[in-house]
Amino acid sequence: MDDLRVKRSAAIRRLVYGSVLILALGPWGGAASLEPGGTPDGVPPGFSLARSGDVHDFDFLRGAWTTRQRRLAQRGVGSAAWQEAPANQHCAAALLDGAALIEESRFPDGKPAGLFLYTFNAQKHQWSIFWVNPRTGRPDPGTVGGFEGTRGEFYGDDEDNGRAVKVRVTWTASDRDHARWEQAFSFDNRTWETNWITDFTRGDSARLCPKS
């Protein structure tokens, strides 16, 4: 079992460091929440690639978490139907003296669901967040931003089933043991539709995040 854990940890680190190299050479991503009032330059409310934060913004995320996840049944069609998603387990660890984090997500049966990669640009004082799909091993385009107080906002451009979308990711760090992650898309550059909500509750690291 220890050998399997070592191999799994080594594989994760190879994936993460490979993703870091990719990102260094080039530039992600509840009834439906619609927020009207697109801005004059044709982007939805709040959208900005200039939001900044602090290198300690994600200190709260380190460790183990259990989750409750809800997702919109259909995106971009005005649906108000929500469904429960698997209650994945998450483990987050810091790298590069806190300037990067990896957050591994696993399904309830222990199989890998994917990986979030967080990197901090010390010159721009800005975080970038990328989702790494385990099937492809490559990161999504990513969102950028930072925290103001207990709320973090991160924005970017992506595609959803071939449709161009603006992406908004928000984090709310309620306290040391609770946090919420939300994802919203804008299909029309005027309104936001929240399509995924994850509530985090701190878990037992010794049980959920075996050491390498």
Backbone as JSON, one array per atom type, in Angstrom:
{
  "sequence": "MDDLRVKRSAAIRRLVYGSVLILALGPWGGAASLEPGGTPDGVPPGFSLARSGDVHDFDFLRGAWTTRQRRLAQRGVGSAAWQEAPANQHCAAALLDGAALIEESRFPDGKPAGLFLYTFNAQKHQWSIFWVNPRTGRPDPGTVGGFEGTRGEFYGDDEDNGRAVKVRVTWTASDRDHARWEQAFSFDNRTWETNWITDFTRGDSARLCPKS",
  "N": [[0.83, -1.21, 0.0], [1.98, 1.26, 0.81], [3.86, 1.54, -1.25], [2.13, 1.91, -3.42], [0.96, 4.35, -2.72], [3.2, 6.05, -2.86], [3.81, 5.85, -5.57], [1.46, 6.95, -6.63], [1.56, 9.56, -5.63], [3.91, 10.47, -6.84], [3.14, 10.38, -9.5], [1.15, 12.33, -9.55], [2.66, 14.62, -8.98], [4.33, 14.68, -11.23], [2.4, 15.23, -13.18], [1.51, 17.74, -12.32], [3.88, 19.35, -12.41], [4.41, 19.13, -15.1], [2.18, 20.45, -16.11], [2.68, 23.0, -15.13], [4.87, 23.73, -16.7], [3.63, 23.82, -19.22], [1.86, 25.93, -18.78], [3.6, 27.99, -18.3], [4.58, 28.46, -20.79], [2.44, 29.34, -22.25], [-1.18, 30.96, -22.1], [-9.67, 28.59, -17.35], [-12.33, 27.34, -16.38], [-26.18, 28.82, -8.27], [-31.9, 27.32, -8.54], [-31.09, 28.71, -11.8], [-28.83, 31.4, -11.71], [-29.16, 34.53, -12.82], [-27.66, 37.48, -13.76], [-28.34, 40.58, -14.76], [-27.35, 43.26, -17.04], [-25.05, 43.91, -18.75], [-21.78, 45.26, -19.4], [-20.64, 48.34, -21.03], [-18.52, 47.69, -22.78], [-19.08, 45.2, -23.72], [-18.89, 42.93, -22.07], [-19.83, 40.67, -19.41], [-21.31, 41.65, -16.17], [-18.88, 42.7, -13.82], [-16.78, 41.31, -14.95], [-13.34, 40.92, -15.33], [-9.89, 40.88, -16.1], [-7.98, 41.82, -14.52], [-8.09, 41.74, -11.8], [-6.62, 41.46, -8.57], [-4.64, 39.91, -5.91], [-3.34, 38.36, -2.94], [-0.4, 36.54, -1.98], [-1.05, 34.85, 0.06], [-3.69, 34.2, -0.21], [-4.89, 31.66, -0.66], [-4.17, 30.13, 1.51], [-5.95, 29.04, 3.33], [-6.96, 26.85, 2.06], [-5.33, 24.66, 2.18], [-4.85, 21.24, 2.99], [-7.29, 18.7, 3.9], [-10.55, 18.0, 2.55], [-14.08, 17.44, 2.59], [-16.9, 17.34, 0.39], [-20.0, 18.85, -0.72], [-21.71, 18.76, -3.68], [-23.38, 20.49, -6.24], [-24.94, 20.74, -9.39], [-26.02, 22.48, -12.32], [-28.59, 21.12, -14.27], [-28.76, 21.45, -17.06], [-26.83, 23.57, -19.07], [-26.89, 26.96, -20.16], [-29.45, 27.09, -21.31], [-31.48, 28.17, -19.93], [-32.29, 26.62, -17.79], [-33.71, 25.6, -14.63], [-33.29, 23.48, -13.08], [-31.66, 21.51, -10.74], [-29.07, 19.18, -9.85], [-27.62, 16.68, -7.73], [-24.14, 16.28, -7.53], [-21.32, 13.98, -7.48], [-20.03, 13.55, -4.17], [-17.16, 14.56, -3.84], [-13.8, 14.02, -2.56], [-11.27, 16.22, -1.45], [-7.86, 17.16, -1.61], [-5.41, 19.43, -0.74], [-2.26, 20.89, -1.33], [0.64, 22.89, -0.71], [3.14, 24.34, -2.86], [6.35, 25.59, -3.99], [7.04, 27.42, -1.93], [4.52, 28.33, -1.16], [3.59, 29.76, -3.33], [2.32, 28.31, -5.19], [-0.28, 25.91, -5.53], [-1.58, 22.59, -5.36], [-4.59, 20.93, -5.88], [-6.09, 18.07, -5.39], [-8.78, 16.18, -6.63], [-10.95, 13.56, -5.78], [-13.2, 10.92, -6.6], [-15.96, 9.54, -4.65], [-15.4, 6.79, -4.59], [-12.71, 6.72, -4.64], [-11.37, 6.99, -7.05], [-9.55, 9.05, -9.4], [-10.74, 12.36, -9.97], [-9.88, 14.74, -10.96], [-7.68, 17.62, -11.15], [-6.92, 20.66, -9.57], [-4.94, 23.44, -10.26], [-3.14, 26.02, -8.84], [-1.52, 29.05, -9.3], [0.67, 31.71, -8.43], [1.31, 34.96, -9.5], [3.84, 36.95, -8.76], [4.56, 39.47, -9.63], [2.28, 40.64, -10.79], [0.6, 40.3, -8.7], [-1.39, 38.32, -8.64], [-3.58, 35.55, -8.91], [-3.71, 32.55, -10.82], [-5.93, 30.04, -11.9], [-6.27, 26.7, -12.76], [-7.88, 23.91, -14.28], [-7.11, 20.55, -14.43], [-7.67, 17.97, -16.52], [-7.93, 14.55, -15.93], [-8.08, 12.75, -18.0], [-6.9, 13.85, -20.21], [-4.64, 15.13, -19.27], [-4.01, 17.77, -19.53], [-4.17, 21.31, -18.84], [-7.09, 23.45, -18.51], [-8.06, 26.61, -20.14], [-8.01, 28.54, -18.03], [-8.56, 30.79, -15.2], [-8.2, 34.1, -13.82], [-7.37, 36.17, -10.99], [-8.13, 37.31, -7.65], [-8.36, 37.61, -4.03], [-10.55, 39.64, -2.06], [-10.84, 40.42, 1.1], [-12.84, 37.92, 2.47], [-13.76, 36.92, 0.11], [-13.14, 35.68, -3.09], [-12.59, 36.41, -6.54], [-12.5, 35.26, -9.86], [-11.73, 35.3, -13.29], [-12.2, 34.4, -16.76], [-11.83, 33.17, -20.17], [-13.46, 30.64, -22.08], [-14.67, 27.56, -23.59], [-17.84, 25.97, -23.91], [-19.11, 23.04, -24.73], [-18.52, 23.71, -27.39], [-19.44, 26.32, -27.53], [-18.55, 29.67, -27.13], [-17.67, 31.06, -24.01], [-17.75, 33.35, -21.24], [-16.12, 33.03, -18.15], [-16.73, 32.81, -14.69], [-15.36, 32.33, -11.55], [-15.97, 31.97, -8.17], [-14.82, 32.18, -4.85], [-15.65, 31.67, -1.47], [-14.47, 32.06, 1.65], [-15.64, 31.04, 4.4], [-15.0, 30.36, 7.09], [-12.34, 28.8, 9.01], [-12.95, 26.11, 8.57], [-14.87, 25.86, 6.62], [-15.92, 26.48, 3.29], [-16.92, 27.88, 0.13], [-17.25, 27.18, -3.3], [-18.02, 28.48, -6.47], [-19.16, 28.27, -9.82], [-19.76, 30.12, -12.75], [-21.15, 30.79, -15.99], [-21.13, 33.0, -18.79], [-23.04, 33.24, -21.57], [-23.9, 35.14, -23.29], [-22.55, 37.49, -22.93], [-23.75, 39.34, -21.3], [-25.23, 38.44, -19.12], [-24.93, 36.36, -16.18], [-24.87, 32.88, -15.54], [-25.07, 30.77, -12.96], [-23.68, 27.61, -12.6], [-22.55, 25.56, -11.13], [-22.04, 24.53, -7.82], [-20.07, 24.12, -5.0], [-19.79, 23.06, -1.74], [-17.48, 23.16, 0.8], [-16.19, 21.23, 3.47], [-14.0, 20.94, 6.14], [-11.85, 18.11, 6.39], [-10.37, 15.02, 7.65], [-7.05, 14.93, 7.37], [-5.18, 12.85, 7.7], [-6.65, 10.61, 7.06], [-7.88, 11.17, 4.58], [-5.92, 12.19, 2.92], [-3.4, 10.56, 2.28], [0.05, 10.39, 3.09], [2.99, 10.68, 1.03]],
  "CA": [[0.0, 0.0, 0.0], [2.86, 2.42, 0.82], [4.43, 1.7, -2.58], [1.1, 2.47, -4.29], [0.82, 5.77, -2.38], [4.37, 6.74, -3.37], [3.66, 5.94, -7.03], [0.38, 7.89, -6.93], [2.04, 10.9, -5.35], [4.88, 10.82, -7.87], [2.4, 10.63, -10.74], [0.49, 13.63, -9.41], [3.66, 15.68, -9.09], [4.74, 14.78, -12.63], [1.32, 15.9, -13.88], [1.5, 19.15, -11.92], [5.04, 20.05, -12.95], [4.22, 19.21, -16.55], [1.2, 21.51, -16.36], [3.34, 24.28, -14.88], [5.66, 24.04, -17.88], [2.71, 24.21, -20.27], [1.32, 27.25, -18.47], [4.66, 28.98, -18.42], [4.79, 28.74, -22.19], [1.26, 29.92, -22.85], [-2.06, 31.42, -21.03], [-10.62, 27.64, -16.92], [-13.12, 27.43, -15.7], [-26.91, 27.75, -8.66], [-32.24, 27.75, -9.9], [-30.06, 29.48, -12.48], [-28.66, 32.77, -11.22], [-28.9, 35.43, -13.92], [-27.4, 38.83, -13.32], [-28.39, 41.41, -15.97], [-26.65, 44.55, -17.03], [-23.72, 43.85, -19.34], [-21.05, 46.52, -19.42], [-20.6, 48.93, -22.37], [-17.54, 47.1, -23.67], [-19.54, 43.91, -24.19], [-18.59, 41.82, -21.18], [-20.84, 40.61, -18.34], [-20.99, 42.43, -14.97], [-17.77, 42.3, -12.97], [-15.7, 40.6, -15.66], [-12.07, 41.63, -15.39], [-8.68, 40.07, -16.04], [-7.0, 42.64, -13.8], [-8.23, 41.61, -10.34], [-5.39, 40.98, -7.94], [-4.79, 39.4, -4.56], [-2.14, 38.21, -2.12], [0.14, 35.19, -2.04], [-1.64, 34.03, 1.13], [-5.14, 34.07, -0.43], [-5.36, 30.28, -0.61], [-3.64, 29.4, 2.66], [-7.05, 28.32, 3.98], [-7.35, 25.67, 1.29], [-4.41, 23.54, 2.42], [-5.37, 20.16, 3.83], [-8.3, 17.78, 3.38], [-11.91, 18.5, 2.53], [-15.19, 16.71, 2.0], [-17.69, 18.32, -0.34], [-21.33, 18.64, -1.29], [-21.65, 19.39, -4.99], [-24.63, 20.59, -7.0], [-24.7, 21.3, -10.71], [-27.19, 22.75, -13.14], [-28.82, 19.96, -15.13], [-28.41, 21.87, -18.42], [-26.27, 24.91, -19.07], [-27.11, 27.82, -21.3], [-30.79, 26.94, -21.91], [-32.45, 28.72, -18.99], [-32.77, 25.59, -16.87], [-33.72, 25.88, -13.2], [-33.22, 22.16, -12.43], [-30.35, 21.19, -10.18], [-28.85, 17.79, -9.48], [-26.46, 16.43, -6.88], [-22.96, 15.68, -8.14], [-20.61, 13.16, -6.48], [-19.42, 14.27, -3.03], [-15.74, 14.24, -3.94], [-12.85, 14.37, -1.5], [-10.24, 17.08, -2.0], [-6.64, 17.33, -0.84], [-4.65, 20.55, -1.28], [-0.93, 21.05, -0.76], [1.37, 24.04, -1.24], [4.45, 24.18, -3.47], [7.04, 26.85, -4.29], [6.91, 28.31, -0.76], [3.18, 28.89, -1.09], [3.23, 30.47, -4.55], [1.55, 27.38, -6.03], [-0.99, 24.85, -4.81], [-2.29, 21.57, -6.11], [-5.78, 20.46, -5.17], [-6.52, 16.85, -6.06], [-10.16, 15.8, -6.38], [-11.2, 12.13, -6.01], [-14.57, 10.49, -6.44], [-16.17, 8.8, -3.4], [-14.79, 5.46, -4.65], [-11.26, 6.85, -4.62], [-10.8, 7.2, -8.38], [-9.25, 10.48, -9.62], [-11.7, 13.18, -10.7], [-9.14, 15.8, -11.62], [-6.72, 18.37, -10.35], [-6.86, 22.11, -9.71], [-3.6, 24.0, -10.1], [-3.16, 27.44, -8.51], [-0.19, 29.66, -9.37], [0.65, 33.13, -8.06], [2.23, 35.85, -10.19], [4.26, 37.92, -7.76], [4.65, 40.81, -10.23], [0.92, 41.15, -10.96], [-0.16, 40.01, -7.47], [-2.58, 37.72, -9.22], [-3.64, 34.09, -8.97], [-4.31, 31.85, -11.94], [-6.48, 28.75, -11.5], [-6.44, 25.82, -13.91], [-8.41, 22.57, -14.05], [-6.4, 19.55, -15.22], [-8.5, 16.8, -16.75], [-7.07, 13.36, -15.87], [-8.13, 11.99, -19.25], [-6.0, 14.47, -21.19], [-3.42, 15.59, -18.63], [-3.73, 19.15, -19.9], [-5.0, 22.29, -18.14], [-8.02, 24.29, -19.23], [-7.49, 27.94, -20.35], [-7.71, 29.16, -16.75], [-9.13, 32.05, -14.74], [-7.25, 34.89, -13.04], [-7.98, 37.1, -10.05], [-7.62, 37.29, -6.29], [-9.32, 37.79, -2.94], [-10.73, 40.86, -1.28], [-11.46, 39.9, 2.31], [-13.11, 36.48, 2.44], [-14.31, 36.56, -1.19], [-12.24, 35.72, -4.23], [-13.22, 36.37, -7.85], [-11.56, 34.86, -10.89], [-12.42, 35.37, -14.56], [-11.47, 33.95, -17.92], [-12.56, 32.78, -21.38], [-13.39, 29.21, -22.35], [-15.74, 27.06, -24.43], [-18.7, 24.97, -23.32], [-19.72, 22.3, -25.84], [-18.32, 24.44, -28.63], [-19.91, 27.7, -27.43], [-17.66, 30.56, -26.39], [-18.25, 31.56, -22.76], [-16.96, 33.99, -20.21], [-16.17, 32.19, -16.95], [-16.5, 33.43, -13.39], [-15.23, 31.43, -10.41], [-15.92, 32.69, -6.9], [-14.53, 31.46, -3.61], [-15.99, 32.33, -0.22], [-13.85, 31.36, 2.78], [-16.5, 31.41, 5.52], [-14.16, 30.24, 8.28], [-11.25, 27.86, 8.78], [-13.42, 24.77, 8.25], [-15.94, 25.88, 5.63], [-15.72, 27.35, 2.13], [-17.81, 27.61, -1.01], [-16.77, 27.43, -4.66], [-19.11, 28.57, -7.44], [-18.78, 28.53, -11.21], [-20.82, 30.7, -13.58], [-20.8, 31.08, -17.37], [-21.93, 33.96, -19.55], [-23.13, 32.87, -22.97], [-24.34, 36.29, -24.09], [-21.76, 38.67, -22.54], [-24.58, 40.29, -20.56], [-25.76, 37.82, -17.91], [-24.21, 35.2, -15.63], [-25.66, 31.74, -15.12], [-24.32, 29.89, -12.07], [-23.96, 26.23, -13.02], [-21.96, 24.56, -10.24], [-21.78, 25.01, -6.46], [-19.44, 23.12, -4.14], [-19.58, 23.45, -0.35], [-16.34, 22.44, 1.37], [-16.08, 21.07, 4.92], [-12.67, 20.39, 6.41], [-11.82, 16.71, 6.74], [-9.22, 14.45, 8.34], [-5.97, 14.77, 6.42], [-4.54, 11.54, 7.86], [-7.48, 9.6, 6.41], [-8.24, 11.51, 3.21], [-4.76, 12.6, 2.14], [-2.24, 9.78, 2.74], [1.33, 11.0, 2.75], [3.83, 9.89, 0.12]],
  "C": [[0.86, 1.25, 0.0], [3.47, 2.65, -0.55], [3.42, 2.33, -3.53], [0.92, 3.96, -4.03], [1.97, 6.58, -2.93], [4.24, 6.93, -4.87], [2.58, 6.96, -7.39], [0.83, 9.32, -6.72], [3.02, 11.36, -6.42], [4.19, 11.14, -9.18], [1.72, 11.99, -10.69], [1.49, 14.75, -9.6], [4.17, 15.82, -10.53], [3.7, 15.52, -13.45], [1.33, 17.39, -13.59], [2.67, 19.9, -12.54], [4.97, 20.16, -14.46], [3.25, 20.31, -16.91], [1.82, 22.88, -16.15], [4.17, 24.7, -16.09], [4.77, 24.5, -19.03], [2.21, 25.63, -20.05], [2.36, 28.33, -18.6], [4.89, 29.38, -19.87], [3.6, 29.42, -22.85], [0.3, 30.49, -21.83], [-2.71, 30.25, -20.24], [-11.82, 28.5, -16.71], [-12.75, 26.09, -15.05], [-28.35, 27.82, -8.79], [-31.18, 28.67, -10.5], [-30.03, 30.91, -11.97], [-28.27, 33.67, -12.37], [-28.76, 36.85, -13.41], [-27.33, 39.74, -14.54], [-27.47, 42.61, -15.88], [-25.26, 44.5, -17.57], [-23.08, 45.23, -19.44], [-20.94, 47.04, -20.85], [-19.61, 48.26, -23.31], [-17.86, 45.65, -24.01], [-19.11, 42.73, -23.35], [-19.6, 41.82, -20.03], [-20.38, 41.36, -17.09], [-19.83, 41.85, -14.18], [-16.61, 41.69, -13.7], [-14.46, 41.47, -15.78], [-10.93, 40.63, -15.32], [-7.58, 40.79, -15.26], [-7.14, 42.54, -12.29], [-6.98, 40.98, -9.75], [-5.66, 40.52, -6.52], [-3.44, 39.3, -3.86], [-1.69, 36.76, -2.17], [-0.46, 34.27, -0.99], [-3.14, 33.78, 0.94], [-5.65, 32.65, -0.22], [-4.74, 29.46, 0.53], [-4.72, 28.54, 3.32], [-7.34, 26.98, 3.33], [-6.47, 24.45, 1.58], [-5.06, 22.51, 3.34], [-6.45, 19.37, 3.11], [-9.7, 18.35, 3.51], [-12.87, 17.43, 2.04], [-16.11, 17.75, 1.37], [-19.12, 17.85, -0.55], [-21.36, 19.42, -2.58], [-23.01, 19.34, -5.68], [-24.33, 21.27, -8.33], [-26.01, 21.48, -11.45], [-27.36, 21.6, -14.14], [-28.45, 20.24, -16.57], [-27.94, 23.31, -18.39], [-26.67, 25.67, -20.33], [-28.46, 27.69, -21.98], [-31.88, 27.48, -20.99], [-33.0, 27.72, -18.0], [-32.72, 26.08, -15.42], [-33.63, 24.58, -12.4], [-31.79, 21.87, -12.0], [-30.28, 19.72, -9.82], [-27.6, 17.67, -8.61], [-25.35, 15.79, -7.71], [-22.23, 14.86, -7.07], [-19.94, 14.01, -5.41], [-17.94, 13.92, -2.97], [-14.96, 14.64, -2.7], [-11.71, 15.14, -2.13], [-9.06, 17.16, -1.04], [-5.79, 18.41, -1.51], [-3.32, 20.69, -0.56], [-0.22, 22.19, -1.46], [2.71, 23.62, -1.82], [5.07, 25.56, -3.64], [6.87, 27.88, -3.18], [5.57, 29.02, -0.72], [2.72, 29.61, -2.33], [2.49, 29.57, -5.54], [0.89, 26.37, -5.12], [-1.51, 23.83, -5.81], [-3.44, 21.07, -5.25], [-6.32, 19.25, -5.94], [-7.95, 16.52, -5.64], [-10.33, 14.32, -6.72], [-12.67, 11.83, -5.76], [-14.73, 9.72, -5.12], [-15.55, 7.4, -3.41], [-13.27, 5.51, -4.72], [-10.62, 7.1, -5.97], [-10.59, 8.7, -8.63], [-10.32, 11.17, -10.44], [-11.01, 14.28, -11.48], [-8.27, 16.56, -10.65], [-6.86, 19.86, -10.63], [-5.42, 22.55, -9.44], [-3.72, 25.5, -9.91], [-1.73, 27.98, -8.58], [-0.3, 31.16, -9.13], [1.72, 33.88, -8.83], [2.61, 36.97, -9.25], [4.36, 39.33, -8.32], [3.27, 41.44, -10.37], [0.08, 41.01, -9.71], [-1.49, 39.36, -7.85], [-2.46, 36.2, -9.26], [-4.24, 33.64, -10.3], [-4.75, 30.48, -11.46], [-6.76, 27.94, -12.76], [-7.0, 24.47, -13.45], [-7.69, 21.61, -14.99], [-7.26, 18.3, -15.31], [-7.62, 15.55, -16.75], [-7.07, 12.55, -17.15], [-7.15, 12.55, -20.28], [-4.67, 14.88, -20.58], [-3.07, 17.03, -18.93], [-4.66, 20.1, -19.15], [-5.97, 22.99, -19.07], [-7.42, 25.7, -19.38], [-7.21, 28.72, -19.08], [-8.5, 30.43, -16.47], [-8.09, 32.77, -13.9], [-8.0, 35.83, -12.11], [-7.34, 37.01, -8.68], [-8.73, 37.55, -5.3], [-9.35, 39.24, -2.48], [-11.5, 40.45, -0.04], [-11.63, 38.39, 2.19], [-13.65, 36.01, 1.09], [-13.27, 36.72, -2.29], [-13.01, 35.63, -5.53], [-12.16, 36.15, -8.91], [-12.31, 34.73, -12.22], [-11.54, 34.87, -15.69], [-12.41, 33.65, -19.08], [-12.4, 31.29, -21.61], [-14.47, 28.86, -23.37], [-16.54, 26.03, -23.66], [-19.47, 24.28, -24.44], [-19.67, 23.1, -27.14], [-18.78, 25.88, -28.61], [-18.92, 28.53, -26.61], [-18.37, 31.08, -25.14], [-17.22, 32.38, -22.01], [-17.17, 33.18, -18.93], [-15.92, 33.05, -15.71], [-16.43, 32.34, -12.33], [-15.15, 32.29, -9.16], [-15.64, 31.72, -5.76], [-15.0, 32.31, -2.44], [-15.44, 31.5, 0.93], [-14.58, 31.77, 4.04], [-15.74, 31.42, 6.84], [-13.12, 29.16, 8.0], [-11.73, 26.53, 8.23], [-14.51, 24.71, 7.19], [-15.62, 26.87, 4.51], [-16.7, 26.96, 1.04], [-17.13, 28.04, -2.31], [-17.96, 27.47, -5.59], [-18.54, 28.88, -8.82], [-19.98, 29.08, -11.97], [-20.27, 30.94, -14.98], [-21.68, 32.22, -17.88], [-21.87, 33.56, -21.01], [-23.42, 34.06, -23.87], [-23.56, 37.57, -23.79], [-22.58, 39.74, -21.83], [-25.02, 39.74, -19.21], [-24.88, 36.65, -17.48], [-25.22, 34.12, -15.26], [-24.76, 30.85, -14.24], [-24.69, 28.45, -12.38], [-23.36, 25.16, -12.12], [-21.67, 25.22, -8.9], [-21.18, 23.87, -5.65], [-19.23, 23.7, -2.76], [-18.53, 22.54, 0.26], [-16.45, 22.4, 2.89], [-14.76, 20.37, 5.22], [-12.76, 18.95, 6.9], [-10.53, 16.31, 7.44], [-8.12, 14.17, 7.33], [-5.31, 13.39, 6.49], [-5.33, 10.45, 7.13], [-7.69, 9.9, 4.93], [-7.03, 11.79, 2.32], [-3.52, 11.84, 2.61], [-0.94, 10.39, 2.22], [2.12, 10.06, 1.84], [4.97, 9.25, 0.91]]
}
